[in-house]
């Protein structure tokens, strides 16, 4: 009974220690390669363009649909309270611009 308990406990402890050691080696290797590695500027610029510029259509479409849902919800709410949805465009544009920021 005690042997099974301590055997299982020891096995889990050794497994956790091994995983922590592997994680430590991964972090160490990451930082060493960040310092030693040569930066391939051509590939870096290509990836920056691919991540930034080429993802604009997806970002624009997501913002468009988010704006439509927000306008629908804001219009229904403001019409309920104020009887006229006057500031729906202002609220939607302000919300989308605020969501783009950090």
Secondary structure per residue as TSV (DSSP state, phi and psi in degrees):
chain	resnum	aa	ss	phi	psi
A	1	X	-	360.0	-53.0
A	2	X	H	-68.7	-35.7
A	3	X	H	-64.8	-40.1
A	4	X	H	-66.3	-40.5
A	5	X	H	-63.4	-51.7
A	6	X	H	-70.4	-30.7
A	7	X	H	-64.3	-45.9
A	8	X	H	-65.4	-40.6
A	9	X	H	-64.2	-44.1
A	10	X	H	-64.9	-39.5
A	11	X	H	-62.3	-45.1
A	12	X	H	-66.2	-37.4
A	13	X	H	-66.2	-42.9
A	14	X	H	-65.4	-39.4
A	15	X	H	-63.9	-44.1
A	16	X	H	-64.3	-39.3
A	17	X	H	-66.1	-40.8
A	18	X	H	-63.7	-43.0
A	19	X	H	-65.2	-39.9
A	20	X	H	-63.9	-38.8
A	21	X	H	-64.9	-42.7
A	22	X	H	-63.6	-39.0
A	23	X	H	-64.7	-40.0
A	24	X	H	-63.2	-42.9
A	25	X	H	-63.9	-36.9
A	26	X	H	-63.3	-46.3
A	27	X	H	-63.0	-43.8
A	28	X	H	-60.5	-47.5
A	29	X	H	-62.6	-39.6
A	30	X	H	-60.9	-48.3
A	31	X	H	-68.2	-36.5
A	32	X	H	-64.5	-41.5
A	33	X	H	-72.1	-27.2
A	34	X	H	-65.7	-32.8
A	35	X	H	-84.5	-44.4
A	36	X	H	-86.1	-24.4
A	37	X	-	-70.7	146.1
A	38	X	-	-86.1	130.9
A	39	X	-	-82.2	126.8
A	40	X	-	-91.0	97.9
A	41	X	H	-64.2	-35.5
A	42	X	H	-63.6	-47.4
A	43	X	H	-66.6	-36.6
A	44	X	H	-61.9	-45.2
A	45	X	H	-67.6	-38.2
A	46	X	H	-61.7	-44.2
A	47	X	H	-68.2	-35.3
A	48	X	H	-63.8	-41.2
A	49	X	H	-66.0	-40.9
A	50	X	H	-67.4	-41.3
A	51	X	H	-74.2	-40.1
A	52	X	H	-87.0	-62.3
A	53	X	T	-74.6	-44.9
A	54	X	T	-74.9	-12.6
A	55	X	T	-92.2	1.6
A	56	X	H	-60.3	-42.6
A	57	X	H	-59.1	-39.5
A	58	X	H	-66.5	-42.6
A	59	X	H	-64.2	-42.1
A	60	X	H	-65.0	-42.5
A	61	X	H	-64.8	-42.4
A	62	X	H	-62.4	-43.5
A	63	X	H	-64.0	-38.2
A	64	X	H	-62.1	-49.4
A	65	X	H	-69.6	-35.2
A	66	X	H	-63.5	-41.1
A	67	X	H	-63.4	-38.8
A	68	X	H	-64.6	-44.4
A	69	X	H	-65.6	-43.0
A	70	X	H	-64.1	-38.9
A	71	X	H	-65.0	-41.1
A	72	X	H	-62.7	-46.0
A	73	X	H	-70.0	-41.8
A	74	X	H	-67.6	-40.8
A	75	X	H	-62.6	-42.5
A	76	X	H	-65.6	-40.5
A	77	X	H	-70.4	-46.9
A	78	X	H	-70.1	-30.7
A	79	X	H	-66.3	-35.1
A	80	X	H	-66.6	-40.3
A	81	X	H	-86.4	-43.7
A	82	X	H	-107.1	-5.7
A	83	X	S	74.2	-7.0
A	84	X	S	-146.1	126.5
A	85	X	-	-82.6	74.8
A	86	X	T	-76.2	-39.1
A	87	X	T	-105.9	27.3
A	88	X	H	-64.4	-46.8
A	89	X	H	-61.7	-40.7
A	90	X	H	-64.5	-44.7
A	91	X	H	-64.5	-43.5
A	92	X	H	-65.8	-48.3
A	93	X	H	-64.4	-41.0
A	94	X	H	-64.0	-41.9
A	95	X	H	-65.4	-41.9
A	96	X	H	-68.9	-41.6
A	97	X	H	-65.4	-38.6
A	98	X	H	-66.9	-32.8
A	99	X	H	-73.8	-22.1
A	100	X	H	-74.9	-25.4
A	101	X	-	-73.2	173.2
A	102	X	-	-71.8	360.0
